[in-house]
Amino acid sequence: MNTKSIIAIILILLVVIFTIQNTEVVTIKFLTYKLSMSRVLVILGCFLIGLASGMLLAFRHKRKQ
């Protein structure tokens, strides 16, 4: 395994541990919308959006070179 893979695995494990410890229900307000959901889903959703954004930007950057 290379260094990037090890760092990625460690980060994913930290996110999973963090989300498991935060299971309360929270209310999300965005403009006129209100949504109540588990904090775990909010954290994982934000993590996945960030992961997808980073991968998309990295892919576009590689394609330009």
PyMOL commands that set and color helices and strands:
alter all, ss='L'
color gray80, all
select helices_A, chain A and resi 3-20+39-64
alter helices_A, ss='H'
color red, helices_A
select strands_A, chain A and resi 25-30+33-38
alter strands_A, ss='S'
color yellow, strands_A
deselect
rebuild
show_as cartoon
